[in-house]
Amino acid sequence: MANQYYYTVSSLPMLMWDSDKFMTESEFLYACESTVAEKDFETLKASLLIPVQGAAVTNPVLKSWYDWENTLRSELVKLRAAKKGTDAEKYISDNPGEAGVVEIAREAFNQSSPLDGEKVLDQARWDYLDMLESGHMFDIGKLIIYYLKLQLLNRRAVLNKDKGQQEYEKIYADILAAARKN
């Protein structure tokens, strides 16, 4: 029987898509380290939003996530390659395909800005994780999904238009300053 983590899961704050306050990834891992079996904790730490190519994945939740994310990324590659008139096949990984991913990729690709496209993709990722959560109440699958959602929230917090504009202006000013020196 798989390990059950009743205390760990019940002690975690609820995550919602529109949350602006949540724990950091390192705080989450710290909270899990002493209550999660070593093998499960290693799996948890290795659970990333972006699939690691060639990694041996044995956890079914993480495998489902990686298959779905790889399919989504492959569909985006196909759309981008078609727009540029290049061959996408050398950039696409083998994956089983997932229902609904083509529509998500098209919707994101057709947004007016890259930021809007990322918002569409991240919302779809969150929705897929919600779907994966079914049947995982207190097991390692629940913790993996929580960790992936936490990574999404932290990523979303970084994608801030005002911060992006400030960073752009700083980089641009640095480039101008360097050009004036030469």
RORO-121502 format. One record per residue: x, y, z of N, C-alpha, C in turn. Coordinates in steps of 0.2 Angstrom, whole numbers, padded with zeros to 4 digits, always signed. Layout:
<lolums>
XYZXYZXYZ ...
</lolums>
This chain:
<lolums>
+0004-0006+0000+0000+0000+0000+0004+0006+0000 +0002+0011-0004+0006+0017-0004+0006+0021+0002 +0011+0025+0004+0011+0029+0010+0006+0034+0009 +0003+0036+0015-0003+0041+0015+0000+0047+0020 -0001+0053+0018+0002+0058+0021-0004+0063+0024 -0008+0060+0028-0013+0064+0031-0011+0070+0034 -0006+0070+0039-0004+0076+0042-0001+0081+0038 +0003+0079+0033+0007+0084+0029+0002+0087+0024 -0003+0084+0021-0008+0087+0016-0012+0091+0020 -0015+0089+0026-0020+0093+0030-0017+0099+0033 -0010+0100+0033-0007+0105+0036-0005+0111+0031 -0006+0109+0025-0004+0114+0019-0010+0119+0018 -0008+0125+0017-0013+0130+0015-0016+0128+0008 -0022+0130+0008-0026+0129+0001-0023+0133-0004 -0022+0131-0010-0019+0135-0016-0025+0136-0020 -0026+0142-0023-0031+0144-0028-0027+0148-0033 -0030+0148-0039-0027+0151-0045-0025+0158-0044 -0030+0161-0041-0029+0169-0040-0026+0171-0034 -0023+0166-0030-0019+0168-0024-0013+0172-0026 -0012+0177-0021-0006+0181-0022-0001+0180-0016 -0004+0176-0011+0001+0174-0006+0001+0167-0005 +0007+0164-0005+0008+0157-0005+0015+0156-0002 +0016+0150+0000+0023+0148+0002+0028+0147-0004 +0034+0148-0002+0039+0147-0008+0040+0139-0009 +0043+0138-0014+0044+0131-0015+0049+0128-0010 +0054+0131-0008+0058+0129-0003+0055+0128+0004 +0050+0132+0006+0046+0132+0012+0042+0125+0011 +0039+0124+0006+0035+0118+0005+0039+0112+0006 +0045+0111+0002+0050+0106+0003+0052+0105+0010 +0053+0110+0014+0055+0110+0021+0050+0107+0025 +0043+0109+0023+0038+0106+0027+0037+0099+0026 +0039+0096+0020+0038+0089+0018+0043+0085+0021 +0049+0088+0021+0055+0084+0022+0055+0079+0028 +0052+0081+0034+0052+0077+0040+0046+0072+0040 +0041+0073+0036+0035+0069+0036+0034+0065+0030 +0038+0065+0025+0037+0061+0019+0043+0056+0019 +0041+0050+0017+0046+0045+0016+0052+0047+0011 +0058+0045+0013+0063+0047+0009+0063+0046+0001 +0060+0040-0001+0060+0039-0008+0054+0044-0011 +0049+0044-0008+0044+0049-0010+0046+0056-0010 +0050+0058-0005+0053+0065-0005+0058+0066-0011 +0061+0061-0012+0066+0062-0018+0062+0063-0025 +0056+0059-0025+0052+0060-0031+0049+0067-0031 +0047+0069-0025+0044+0076-0024+0048+0081-0027 +0055+0081-0024+0060+0086-0026+0061+0086-0033 +0060+0080-0037+0062+0080-0044+0056+0082-0048 +0050+0083-0045+0044+0085-0049+0044+0092-0051 +0045+0093-0058+0046+0100-0060+0041+0101-0066 +0039+0108-0066+0034+0110-0071+0037+0108-0078 +0043+0109-0080+0046+0108-0086+0049+0100-0086 +0046+0096-0090+0049+0089-0090+0056+0089-0091 +0059+0084-0088+0066+0083-0089+0067+0077-0094 +0070+0079-0100+0070+0074-0105+0075+0068-0103 +0072+0062-0105+0076+0056-0103+0076+0054-0096 +0072+0058-0092+0072+0056-0085+0067+0050-0084 +0069+0045-0080+0065+0039-0078+0060+0041-0073 +0054+0041-0075+0048+0043-0071+0044+0037-0069 +0044+0036-0063+0040+0030-0061+0033+0032-0058 +0032+0038-0055+0026+0040-0052+0021+0041-0057 +0015+0038-0057+0010+0039-0062+0007+0046-0063 +0007+0050-0057+0005+0057-0058+0010+0061-0061 +0016+0060-0060+0021+0064-0063+0022+0062-0070 +0021+0056-0072+0022+0053-0079+0016+0056-0083 +0010+0056-0080+0004+0060-0083+0006+0067-0085 +0008+0070-0080+0010+0077-0080+0015+0078-0086 +0020+0075-0086+0026+0075-0091+0023+0074-0098 +0019+0069-0098+0016+0067-0105+0012+0073-0108 +0008+0076-0103+0003+0081-0105+0007+0087-0107 +0012+0089-0103+0016+0095-0104+0020+0094-0110 +0023+0088-0112+0027+0087-0118+0022+0088-0124 +0016+0085-0123+0012+0086-0129+0010+0093-0130 +0009+0097-0125+0007+0104-0126+0013+0107-0129 +0019+0106-0127+0025+0109-0130+0026+0107-0137 +0025+0101-0139+0026+0099-0146+0021+0102-0150 +0014+0103-0148+0009+0107-0152+0012+0114-0153 +0014+0117-0148+0017+0124-0148+0023+0124-0153 +0027+0119-0153+0033+0119-0158+0030+0119-0165 +0025+0115-0166+0022+0114-0173+0019+0120-0175 +0015+0124-0171+0012+0130-0173+0018+0135-0175 +0023+0136-0170+0028+0141-0172+0032+0139-0178 +0033+0133-0179+0037+0130-0185+0033+0132-0191 +0027+0131-0191+0022+0132-0197+0022+0140-0199 +0022+0144-0194+0023+0151-0195+0029+0153-0198 +0035+0150-0196+0041+0151-0199+0043+0148-0205 +0039+0143-0207+0040+0139-0213+0046+0134-0212 +0047+0131-0206+0052+0126-0204+0049+0120-0202 +0053+0115-0202+0051+0108-0200+0052+0107-0193 +0046+0105-0190+0046+0105-0183+0048+0098-0180 +0048+0093-0184+0049+0086-0182+0055+0085-0178 +0061+0089-0179+0067+0087-0176+0067+0090-0168 +0062+0094-0167+0061+0098-0160+0056+0094-0156 +0052+0090-0159+0046+0087-0156+0048+0080-0152 +0046+0079-0146+0048+0073-0142+0042+0068-0144 +0044+0062-0143+0039+0057-0144+0034+0057-0138 +0028+0057-0139+0023+0057-0133+0017+0054-0135 +0013+0052-0131+0007+0048-0133+0001+0053-0135 +0002+0059-0134-0004+0064-0136-0009+0064-0131 -0012+0070-0130-0017+0071-0125-0023+0075-0128 -0029+0073-0126-0035+0076-0128-0035+0084-0126 -0037+0088-0131-0038+0095-0129-0032+0099-0130 -0026+0096-0130-0020+0100-0130-0019+0105-0136 -0021+0102-0142-0021+0106-0148-0025+0112-0148 -0031+0112-0145-0035+0118-0144-0031+0123-0140 -0029+0121-0134-0025+0125-0129-0019+0128-0133 -0015+0125-0136-0009+0127-0140-0012+0133-0145 -0017+0131-0148-0019+0136-0153-0022+0143-0150 -0025+0142-0145-0028+0148-0141-0022+0152-0138 -0017+0149-0136-0011+0153-0133-0008+0156-0139 -0007+0152-0144-0003+0155-0150-0006+0161-0153 -0013+0161-0153-0016+0166-0156-0018+0172-0152 -0015+0173-0146-0015+0178-0141-0012+0184-0144 -0014+0190-0142-0011+0196-0145-0004+0198-0142 -0002+0195-0136+0005+0196-0134+0007+0189-0131 +0014+0189-0130+0017+0183-0127+0014+0182-0120 +0014+0187-0116+0011+0187-0109+0004+0184-0109 +0000+0186-0113-0007+0183-0114-0007+0176-0115 -0002+0174-0120-0002+0167-0122+0001+0163-0116 +0005+0166-0112+0008+0162-0106+0002+0161-0101 -0002+0166-0100-0008+0166-0095-0013+0160-0098 -0014+0160-0104-0018+0154-0106-0015+0148-0105 -0009+0147-0106-0005+0141-0105-0005+0139-0098 -0004+0144-0093-0003+0142-0086-0010+0141-0083 -0015+0144-0086-0022+0142-0083-0024+0135-0086 -0022+0133-0092-0023+0126-0094-0019+0121-0090 -0013+0123-0088-0009+0119-0084-0012+0118-0077 -0015+0123-0074-0018+0123-0068-0024+0118-0068 -0028+0119-0073-0034+0115-0074-0033+0108-0075 -0027+0106-0079-0025+0099-0080-0023+0096-0073 -0019+0100-0069-0017+0098-0062-0023+0097-0058 -0028+0101-0058-0035+0100-0055-0038+0093-0057 -0038+0092-0063-0041+0085-0066-0036+0079-0063 -0030+0080-0063-0026+0075-0061-0027+0073-0053 -0029+0078-0050-0029+0078-0042-0035+0073-0040 -0039+0072-0045-0045+0067-0043-0042+0060-0041 -0044+0058-0035-0042+0051-0033-0036+0052-0029 -0033+0058-0028-0027+0058-0024-0028+0063-0018 -0030+0060-0013-0031+0064-0007-0026+0066-0002 -0022+0060+0000-0017+0061+0005-0011+0057+0003 -0010+0056-0004-0004+0052-0006+0001+0056-0009 +0007+0053-0011+0012+0057-0014+0010+0060-0021 +0005+0058-0024+0002+0061-0030-0001+0068-0028 -0004+0068-0023-0007+0075-0020-0002+0080-0019 +0004+0077-0016+0009+0082-0014+0013+0084-0020 +0014+0080-0025+0017+0082-0032+0013+0087-0035 +0006+0086-0035+0002+0091-0038+0002+0097-0035 +0002+0097-0028+0003+0103-0024+0009+0107-0026 +0014+0103-0026+0021+0106-0028+0021+0109-0035 +0018+0106-0040+0018+0108-0047+0013+0115-0047 +0008+0115-0043+0004+0121-0043+0007+0127-0039 +0011+0125-0034+0015+0130-0031+0020+0133-0036 +0023+0129-0040+0028+0131-0045+0025+0136-0050 +0019+0134-0052+0015+0138-0056+0013+0145-0053 +0011+0145-0047+0010+0151-0044+0016+0156-0043 +0021+0153-0041+0028+0156-0041+0030+0159-0048 +0029+0155-0053+0031+0157-0060+0026+0163-0062 +0020+0162-0060+0015+0168-0062+0016+0174-0059 +0019+0174-0052+0020+0180-0049+0026+0183-0052 +0031+0180-0055+0036+0183-0059+0034+0186-0065 +0029+0184-0068+0027+0186-0075+0022+0193-0073 +0025+0198-0071+0022+0204-0069+0024+0209-0074 +0019+0212-0078+0020+0217-0083+0024+0223-0080 +0022+0226-0075+0026+0232-0072+0033+0230-0071 +0034+0224-0067+0041+0222-0066+0045+0221-0073 +0042+0218-0077+0045+0216-0084+0047+0223-0087 +0043+0228-0087+0044+0234-0090+0050+0237-0087 +0050+0237-0080+0056+0240-0076+0062+0236-0078 +0062+0230-0078+0068+0226-0080+0070+0227-0087 +0066+0228-0092+0067+0230-0099+0071+0237-0099 +0068+0241-0095+0071+0248-0095+0078+0248-0092 +0079+0244-0087+0086+0243-0084+0091+0240-0089 +0089+0235-0092+0093+0232-0097+0095+0237-0103 +0090+0240-0105+0090+0245-0111+0095+0250-0109 +0094+0253-0103+0099+0258-0100+0106+0256-0100 +0107+0250-0098+0114+0247-0097+0117+0246-0104 +0113+0244-0109+0115+0243-0116+0117+0250-0119 +0113+0255-0118+0115+0262-0120+0121+0265-0117 +0122+0263-0110+0128+0266-0106+0134+0262-0109 +0133+0256-0110+0139+0252-0113+0141+0255-0120 +0136+0256-0124+0137+0259-0131+0140+0266-0131 +0138+0270-0126+0141+0277-0126+0149+0276-0124 +0151+0271-0120+0158+0270-0118+0162+0269-0123 +0159+0265-0128+0163+0263-0134+0163+0268-0139 
</lolums>
